[in-house]
Amino acid sequence: MIAAVEQLLSLLELERLDRDLFRGSNPPDPSGRERALFGGQVAAHALRAATLTVDPDHYPHSLHGYFLRPGKAAAPTILRVDRIRDGRSFTTRTVVAQQDGEAIFSLTASFHKEEPGGEFATPIADDIPLPEELLAMDGTSVMPTFRGNESPFERLEVPGYGHFEQSDTPRRAMWIRTRDGLPDDPNLHACVLTFISDMGVVSAVRAALGRRNDHGMGASLDHSVWLHRKVRLDDWLLFDVSSRSNSGARGLGVGSLHTVDGVHAATIGQEALVRLPS
């Protein structure tokens, strides 16, 4: 478990090729099979590149990205950062991720210097058990997610809204965290949050069509994350996402991430391509 988390941290240690040019490594799949690059991984790489060009007192508060081409998990990713704006309160960066000379992902991220302001947040849904309540249930256990036993993450599926269950509503809910501790770098935690924010959205969109287990083709098209508050990704976070619309083979998923204490950490929105077999 520790080795898997160390590999995640190594993955987010980008090589600086020039002032605003970076290279990210993509470790091969443990199974030895050739896979497309996981979308959350390339988004995390892009945000990490942006953070390395921003003053550390400016924290990412929103990001918007487009998945342009399938990435190759066995090839490195080149990340080119454009410094769109440097302000006293807000900083903006655009990042293009490339492989084989072609853009596979584009990202625009905005950073905000912390300042005082009013507080309001939506709470955790009433029907969500806390991790300790789930672990007390018969048959419930912590499971790895993303790359199986080699995963840096572990999850607890919420009954009725899990990966292997067809819920009455098009929804996916799980508690997730890294399998070992992370450094105290809030920008690093934001990148890890971005990594996991691409998990489970397509399955929620597919569930809205009553065909969760009838996979066909599914792919993320565009992705947005609003980071409301700084949280740790080595503590349990609830990822609760539901489908809001399906039309023309495109579906929209909207979700939130909360801590066990009910802190609203982030909101995500993603449009996914879902082509079901006839």
C-alpha positions as CSV (number, residue, x, y, z in Angstrom):
1,M,0.0,0.0,0.0
2,I,2.8,2.4,0.9
3,A,4.6,1.6,-2.4
4,A,1.4,2.4,-4.3
5,V,1.1,5.8,-2.6
6,E,4.8,6.5,-3.2
7,Q,4.3,5.8,-6.9
8,L,1.4,8.3,-6.9
9,L,3.6,10.9,-5.3
10,S,6.4,10.1,-7.8
11,L,3.9,10.5,-10.7
12,L,3.1,14.0,-9.5
13,E,6.8,15.0,-9.4
14,L,7.1,16.5,-12.8
15,E,10.3,17.0,-14.6
16,R,10.9,20.7,-15.5
17,L,12.2,20.9,-19.1
18,D,12.0,24.6,-19.4
19,R,10.5,27.6,-17.5
20,D,6.9,26.5,-18.3
21,L,7.4,23.1,-19.9
22,F,7.2,19.9,-17.9
23,R,7.3,16.1,-18.5
24,G,5.1,13.7,-16.5
25,S,5.7,10.0,-16.3
26,N,2.9,7.4,-16.6
27,P,3.9,4.1,-15.0
28,P,2.8,1.0,-17.0
29,D,-0.3,-0.9,-15.9
30,P,0.6,-3.7,-13.4
31,S,-1.3,-6.2,-15.5
32,G,1.1,-5.6,-18.5
33,R,-1.9,-4.7,-20.7
34,E,-1.9,-1.5,-22.9
35,R,-4.5,0.8,-21.6
36,A,-5.7,4.3,-22.4
37,L,-4.4,6.9,-20.0
38,F,-6.8,7.5,-17.1
39,G,-8.4,10.9,-17.5
40,G,-8.1,11.9,-13.9
41,Q,-4.4,11.2,-14.1
42,V,-3.8,13.6,-17.0
43,A,-5.9,16.2,-15.3
44,A,-3.9,15.9,-12.1
45,H,-0.7,16.2,-14.2
46,A,-2.0,19.3,-15.8
47,L,-3.0,21.0,-12.6
48,R,0.3,20.0,-11.0
49,A,2.2,21.7,-13.8
50,A,0.1,24.8,-13.3
51,T,0.8,24.9,-9.5
52,L,4.5,24.8,-10.2
53,T,4.3,28.2,-12.0
54,V,2.1,30.0,-9.3
55,D,3.0,31.6,-6.0
56,P,2.4,29.1,-3.2
57,D,0.0,31.5,-1.4
58,H,-2.4,31.2,-4.4
59,Y,-4.5,28.0,-4.1
60,P,-6.5,26.4,-7.0
61,H,-10.2,27.2,-6.7
62,S,-11.5,26.0,-10.1
63,L,-10.4,24.1,-13.1
64,H,-12.0,23.4,-16.5
65,G,-10.7,20.8,-18.9
66,Y,-11.4,19.1,-22.2
67,F,-10.3,15.6,-23.0
68,L,-9.3,15.9,-26.7
69,R,-7.7,12.5,-27.6
70,P,-7.1,9.2,-25.7
71,G,-3.8,9.3,-23.9
72,K,-1.3,6.4,-23.9
73,A,-0.6,5.1,-20.4
74,A,2.8,3.7,-21.5
75,A,4.1,7.1,-22.8
76,P,5.2,10.3,-21.0
77,T,3.1,13.4,-21.1
78,I,4.5,16.8,-22.1
79,L,2.7,19.7,-20.3
80,R,3.0,23.3,-21.6
81,V,1.9,26.1,-19.3
82,D,0.7,29.5,-20.4
83,R,0.8,32.3,-17.8
84,I,-2.5,34.0,-18.7
85,R,-2.7,36.3,-15.7
86,D,-0.8,37.0,-12.5
87,G,-2.9,39.2,-10.1
88,R,-2.7,40.0,-6.4
89,S,-5.9,38.0,-5.7
90,F,-6.3,35.7,-8.7
91,T,-3.9,33.9,-11.0
92,T,-4.9,32.1,-14.2
93,R,-3.0,29.3,-16.1
94,T,-3.8,27.3,-19.2
95,V,-2.1,24.0,-19.7
96,V,-2.0,21.8,-22.8
97,A,-1.0,18.1,-22.3
98,Q,0.6,16.5,-25.3
99,Q,1.7,13.0,-26.5
100,D,3.4,12.3,-29.8
101,G,3.1,16.0,-30.7
102,E,-0.7,16.1,-30.4
103,A,-2.9,17.6,-27.7
104,I,-4.7,15.1,-25.5
105,F,-6.1,17.4,-22.8
106,S,-6.4,21.2,-22.3
107,L,-6.9,22.8,-18.9
108,T,-7.6,26.3,-17.6
109,A,-7.2,26.7,-13.8
110,S,-7.7,29.7,-11.6
111,F,-5.9,30.3,-8.3
112,H,-7.1,32.5,-5.4
113,K,-5.1,34.0,-2.5
114,E,-7.0,33.2,0.7
115,E,-9.2,36.0,2.1
116,P,-12.0,36.3,4.6
117,G,-15.6,35.9,3.5
118,G,-19.1,34.6,4.4
119,E,-19.5,30.8,4.9
120,F,-22.3,28.5,3.6
121,A,-22.1,24.9,2.4
122,T,-24.5,22.1,1.4
123,P,-24.3,19.2,3.9
124,I,-23.8,15.5,3.3
125,A,-27.0,13.8,2.0
126,D,-29.1,12.2,4.9
127,D,-29.0,8.8,3.3
128,I,-25.2,8.4,3.4
129,P,-23.7,6.2,6.2
130,L,-20.4,7.4,7.6
131,P,-17.3,5.1,7.0
132,E,-17.4,3.7,10.6
133,E,-21.1,2.8,10.1
134,L,-20.3,1.0,6.8
135,L,-17.5,-0.9,8.3
136,A,-19.8,-2.1,11.1
137,M,-22.1,-3.7,8.5
138,D,-21.8,-7.3,7.6
139,G,-20.2,-7.9,4.2
140,T,-18.8,-4.4,3.9
141,S,-15.0,-4.0,3.5
142,V,-12.5,-1.5,2.3
143,M,-11.6,-2.1,-1.4
144,P,-8.9,-0.8,-3.6
145,T,-9.9,1.3,-6.6
146,F,-8.1,2.1,-9.8
147,R,-5.5,-0.6,-10.7
148,G,-6.8,-3.1,-8.1
149,N,-4.3,-4.1,-5.4
150,E,-1.7,-1.8,-6.9
151,S,-4.0,1.2,-6.3
152,P,-2.9,4.2,-4.2
153,F,-6.6,4.6,-3.2
154,E,-9.1,2.6,-1.2
155,R,-12.9,3.0,-1.1
156,L,-16.0,2.1,0.7
157,E,-19.0,1.7,-1.5
158,V,-22.3,3.1,-0.2
159,P,-25.0,0.4,-0.4
160,G,-27.6,1.1,-3.0
161,Y,-25.3,3.5,-4.9
162,G,-22.2,1.3,-5.4
163,H,-20.3,0.3,-8.5
164,F,-21.8,-3.1,-8.8
165,E,-25.4,-2.1,-7.9
166,Q,-28.2,-0.7,-10.0
167,S,-29.7,2.1,-7.9
168,D,-33.2,3.3,-8.4
169,T,-31.7,6.7,-9.1
170,P,-28.8,7.4,-11.4
171,R,-26.2,7.9,-8.7
172,R,-22.8,6.7,-7.5
173,A,-21.6,7.3,-4.0
174,M,-18.4,6.1,-2.3
175,W,-16.0,7.1,0.5
176,I,-12.4,7.3,-0.8
177,R,-8.9,8.1,0.5
178,T,-5.3,7.3,-0.2
179,R,-4.0,4.1,1.4
180,D,-1.2,5.9,3.2
181,G,-0.4,9.5,4.4
182,L,0.5,12.4,2.1
183,P,2.8,15.4,2.6
184,D,1.3,18.6,4.0
185,D,1.3,20.4,0.6
186,P,-2.3,21.7,-0.1
187,N,-1.6,22.1,-3.8
188,L,-0.6,18.4,-3.9
189,H,-3.8,17.4,-2.2
190,A,-5.7,19.5,-4.7
191,C,-4.0,17.5,-7.5
192,V,-4.9,14.2,-5.9
193,L,-8.5,15.4,-5.5
194,T,-8.5,16.2,-9.2
195,F,-7.2,12.7,-9.9
196,I,-10.1,11.0,-8.1
197,S,-12.7,13.4,-9.4
198,D,-12.9,11.5,-12.7
199,M,-13.9,8.2,-11.0
200,G,-17.4,6.9,-11.2
201,V,-19.0,9.7,-13.2
202,V,-19.5,7.6,-16.4
203,S,-21.1,4.8,-14.4
204,A,-23.6,7.2,-12.9
205,V,-24.4,8.6,-16.4
206,R,-24.8,5.1,-17.8
207,A,-27.1,4.1,-14.8
208,A,-29.5,6.9,-15.9
209,L,-30.2,4.8,-19.0
210,G,-30.8,1.6,-17.1
211,R,-27.8,0.1,-18.7
212,R,-25.0,0.3,-16.1
213,N,-23.7,-3.2,-16.8
214,D,-24.2,-2.9,-20.6
215,H,-21.0,-1.0,-21.1
216,G,-20.6,-0.2,-24.8
217,M,-18.3,2.8,-25.0
218,G,-17.9,5.5,-22.4
219,A,-15.4,8.4,-22.2
220,S,-15.0,11.7,-20.4
221,L,-15.5,14.7,-22.7
222,D,-15.0,17.7,-20.4
223,H,-14.5,18.1,-16.7
224,S,-14.9,20.9,-14.2
225,V,-13.9,21.0,-10.5
226,W,-14.6,23.8,-8.0
227,L,-12.4,23.5,-4.9
228,H,-14.2,25.2,-2.1
229,R,-12.0,24.3,0.9
230,K,-8.6,22.8,1.6
231,V,-8.9,19.2,2.7
232,R,-6.7,16.2,3.1
233,L,-6.9,13.3,0.6
234,D,-5.5,10.8,3.1
235,D,-8.7,11.2,5.2
236,W,-12.0,9.7,4.0
237,L,-13.9,11.9,1.4
238,L,-17.4,11.2,0.2
239,F,-17.7,11.3,-3.6
240,D,-21.4,11.5,-4.4
241,V,-22.3,12.0,-8.1
242,S,-25.5,11.7,-10.0
243,S,-26.6,12.0,-13.6
244,R,-28.6,15.1,-14.6
245,S,-29.2,14.7,-18.3
246,N,-28.6,12.3,-21.2
247,S,-29.1,13.2,-24.8
248,G,-27.4,12.6,-28.1
249,A,-25.0,10.0,-26.5
250,R,-23.8,12.6,-24.0
251,G,-24.6,12.6,-20.3
252,L,-24.0,15.1,-17.6
253,G,-22.9,14.1,-14.1
254,V,-22.7,16.5,-11.2
255,G,-21.3,15.6,-7.8
256,S,-19.7,16.7,-4.5
257,L,-16.9,15.7,-2.2
258,H,-17.4,16.0,1.6
259,T,-15.2,15.1,4.6
260,V,-16.5,12.8,7.3
261,D,-17.1,16.0,9.4
262,G,-19.4,17.3,6.7
263,V,-17.0,19.9,5.2
264,H,-18.0,20.6,1.5
265,A,-14.6,20.2,-0.1
266,A,-15.4,20.4,-3.9
267,T,-18.1,20.2,-6.6
268,I,-17.5,18.5,-9.9
269,G,-19.3,18.5,-13.2
270,Q,-18.5,16.3,-16.2
271,E,-20.1,15.5,-19.5
272,A,-19.4,12.0,-20.7
273,L,-19.8,10.2,-24.0
274,V,-21.9,7.0,-23.6
275,R,-22.6,4.9,-26.7
276,L,-24.6,1.8,-25.7
277,P,-24.7,-1.3,-27.8
278,S,-27.8,-1.7,-29.9
